[in-house]
Amino acid sequence: MAMTSTCSWGLGMCYAGEINGYKIHAQVLGHPSKQGIAEGRIVQFYISKSGLFNFKHCELSYSRGWDSVPSTGALRAVVEQAVRQIDGKQVDWAMEQQR
């Protein structure tokens, strides 16, 4: 998967890419945050099959917290791969479920 920086955003950058057929969009701070996925730099994260990132078209979204924690499977694998590539971290799902 190739992630591309698409814009500068306040305290960080926006990234877009595709993983396993899902389009993703991430807003990434320049520093780790307690509000980030895995307490890292990704503070907003969206997954969409269509490439549209509004409420009706997102398969999964994270905005300083999960709208719903992804169950095991394809969406969780997409999150794990993106977090590893963007932030160099592993996701602790037990911790994420407590958010």
Residue pairs with C-beta under 8 A, 6 or more apart in sequence:
1 17
1 18
1 19
1 81
1 82
1 85
2 17
2 18
3 15
3 16
3 17
3 26
3 82
3 85
3 86
4 15
4 16
4 17
5 13
5 14
5 15
6 14
6 15
6 16
6 25
7 13
7 14
8 14
9 27
11 29
11 30
11 31
12 27
12 28
12 29
12 30
12 41
12 43
13 27
13 28
13 30
14 25
14 26
14 27
14 28
15 24
15 25
15 26
15 28
15 86
16 23
16 24
16 25
16 26
17 23
17 24
17 82
18 24
19 78
19 81
19 82
20 74
20 77
20 78
20 81
21 49
22 47
22 48
22 49
22 59
22 74
22 75
22 78
23 47
23 48
23 49
23 50
23 51
23 53
24 45
24 46
24 47
24 48
24 78
24 82
25 44
25 45
25 46
25 48
25 53
26 42
26 44
26 45
26 46
26 82
26 86
27 42
27 43
27 44
27 45
28 41
28 42
28 43
28 86
28 87
29 36
29 41
29 42
29 43
30 41
31 41
32 39
32 40
32 41
33 39
33 40
33 41
33 43
35 43
35 64
35 65
36 42
36 43
36 64
36 87
37 43
37 45
37 62
37 79
37 83
37 87
37 89
37 91
37 96
38 83
38 87
38 89
38 90
38 91
38 92
38 95
38 96
40 83
40 87
40 89
41 86
41 87
42 62
42 82
42 83
42 86
42 87
43 63
43 64
44 61
44 62
44 63
44 64
45 60
45 61
45 62
45 79
45 82
46 53
46 58
46 60
46 61
46 62
47 58
47 59
47 60
47 61
47 75
47 78
47 79
48 57
48 58
48 59
49 57
49 59
50 57
59 75
60 67
60 68
60 70
60 75
60 78
60 79
61 67
65 99
66 96
66 99
69 93
69 96
69 97
69 99
70 76
70 79
76 93
79 91
80 90
80 91
83 89
83 90
83 91
84 90
